């Protein structure tokens, strides 16, 4: 019984370090985060957001859609900017 327990611990530890590399970064680490305030709610969970850089269009992030978090006009939100200068993604509501 003790051998089975040790093998489970070894497998778990091996799994933890399998994909651990310094070059493997998530896209969120490269994106620029800014704060803004929702000015207008558009169809299909898009929003017009006022930021320091001016007004921009933002869409609701995936986890916020899954958990059905509602965003209203006037809410302060955190945005992740698209690296190509298109739409921003709403990742947090304050």
Sine and cosine of phi, psi and omega as CSV:
sin_phi,cos_phi,sin_psi,cos_psi,sin_omega,cos_omega
0.00,0.00,-0.61,0.79,-0.01,-1.00
-0.92,0.40,-0.57,0.82,0.02,-1.00
-0.91,0.42,-0.64,0.77,0.03,-1.00
-0.89,0.45,-0.65,0.76,-0.01,-1.00
-0.90,0.43,-0.69,0.72,0.02,-1.00
-0.90,0.44,-0.64,0.77,-0.01,-1.00
-0.91,0.40,-0.58,0.82,0.06,-1.00
-0.90,0.43,-0.65,0.76,0.01,-1.00
-0.91,0.41,-0.67,0.74,0.01,-1.00
-0.90,0.44,-0.69,0.72,0.01,-1.00
-0.89,0.46,-0.65,0.76,0.00,-1.00
-0.90,0.44,-0.71,0.70,0.01,-1.00
-0.90,0.44,-0.63,0.77,0.02,-1.00
-0.90,0.44,-0.62,0.78,0.00,-1.00
-0.92,0.40,-0.58,0.81,-0.02,-1.00
-0.91,0.42,-0.57,0.82,-0.10,-1.00
-0.98,-0.20,0.07,1.00,-0.08,-1.00
-0.89,0.46,-0.75,0.66,-0.08,-1.00
-0.96,-0.28,0.45,0.89,-0.05,-1.00
-1.00,-0.05,0.99,-0.15,0.07,-1.00
-0.72,-0.69,0.43,-0.90,-0.06,-1.00
-0.96,0.27,-0.46,0.89,-0.04,-1.00
-0.99,0.14,-0.24,0.97,-0.06,-1.00
-1.00,0.01,1.00,0.04,-0.01,-1.00
-0.96,-0.29,0.49,-0.87,0.07,-1.00
-0.96,0.26,0.36,-0.93,0.00,-1.00
-0.92,0.40,-0.44,0.90,-0.01,-1.00
-0.91,0.41,-0.45,0.89,-0.01,-1.00
-0.95,0.30,-0.40,0.92,0.00,-1.00
-1.00,0.01,-0.41,0.91,-0.09,-1.00
-0.97,0.23,0.44,-0.90,0.02,-1.00
-1.00,-0.05,0.77,-0.64,0.00,-1.00
-0.99,-0.16,0.74,-0.67,0.07,-1.00
-0.69,-0.72,0.29,-0.96,0.03,-1.00
-0.96,-0.27,0.50,-0.86,0.03,-1.00
-0.41,-0.91,0.05,-1.00,0.02,-1.00
-0.80,-0.60,0.72,-0.70,-0.05,-1.00
-0.95,0.32,0.81,-0.58,0.01,-1.00
-0.99,-0.12,-0.66,0.75,-0.13,-0.99
-0.54,-0.84,0.63,-0.78,0.08,-1.00
-0.99,-0.14,0.83,-0.56,-0.02,-1.00
-0.96,-0.28,0.22,-0.98,0.02,-1.00
-0.90,0.44,0.36,-0.93,0.11,-0.99
0.89,0.46,0.67,0.75,0.02,-1.00
0.78,0.62,0.65,0.76,0.16,-0.99
-0.96,-0.28,0.46,-0.89,-0.05,-1.00
-0.65,-0.76,0.51,-0.86,0.18,-0.98
-0.99,-0.13,0.84,-0.54,-0.13,-0.99
-0.86,-0.51,0.71,-0.71,0.05,-1.00
-1.00,-0.06,0.83,-0.55,0.00,-1.00
-0.79,-0.61,-0.02,-1.00,0.08,-1.00
-0.91,0.42,-0.51,0.86,-0.04,-1.00
-1.00,0.07,0.06,1.00,-0.02,-1.00
0.94,-0.35,-0.04,-1.00,0.00,-1.00
-0.97,0.25,0.62,-0.79,0.05,-1.00
-0.53,-0.85,0.32,-0.95,0.04,-1.00
-1.00,-0.02,0.68,-0.73,0.01,-1.00
-0.71,-0.70,0.50,-0.87,0.06,-1.00
-0.89,-0.46,0.32,-0.95,-0.06,-1.00
-0.98,0.19,0.74,-0.67,0.00,-1.00
-0.92,0.39,0.31,-0.95,-0.11,-0.99
-0.87,0.49,-0.74,0.68,-0.03,-1.00
-0.93,0.36,-0.49,0.87,0.05,-1.00
-0.95,0.32,-0.55,0.84,0.09,-1.00
-0.92,0.38,-0.71,0.70,-0.05,-1.00
-0.87,0.49,-0.68,0.73,-0.03,-1.00
-1.00,0.00,0.12,0.99,0.10,-0.99
0.81,0.59,0.73,0.68,0.06,-1.00
-0.99,0.17,0.80,-0.60,-0.06,-1.00
-1.00,-0.04,0.62,-0.79,0.05,-1.00
-0.85,-0.53,0.76,-0.65,-0.03,-1.00
-0.93,-0.38,0.29,-0.96,0.07,-1.00
-0.89,0.45,0.75,-0.66,-0.02,-1.00
0.98,-0.21,-0.23,0.97,0.02,-1.00
-0.94,0.34,0.58,-0.81,0.13,-0.99
-1.00,0.01,0.71,-0.71,-0.08,-1.00
-0.72,-0.69,0.38,-0.93,0.12,-0.99
-0.98,-0.21,0.72,-0.69,-0.06,-1.00
-0.87,-0.48,0.57,-0.82,0.20,-0.98
-0.96,-0.28,0.86,-0.51,-0.04,-1.00
-0.98,0.21,0.61,-0.80,0.10,-1.00
-0.96,0.29,0.67,-0.74,-0.05,-1.00
-0.93,0.37,-0.26,0.97,0.01,-1.00
-0.99,-0.13,-0.01,1.00,0.08,-1.00
1.00,0.07,0.27,0.96,0.02,-1.00
-0.99,0.10,-0.83,-0.56,0.00,-1.00
-0.99,0.12,0.36,-0.93,0.09,-1.00
-0.97,-0.26,0.37,-0.93,0.01,-1.00
-0.95,-0.32,0.77,-0.64,0.05,-1.00
-0.99,0.17,0.87,-0.50,-0.04,-1.00
-0.92,-0.38,-0.30,0.95,-0.03,-1.00
-0.44,-0.90,0.57,-0.82,0.06,-1.00
-0.90,-0.43,0.71,-0.71,0.00,-1.00
-0.96,-0.27,0.00,0.00,0.00,0.00
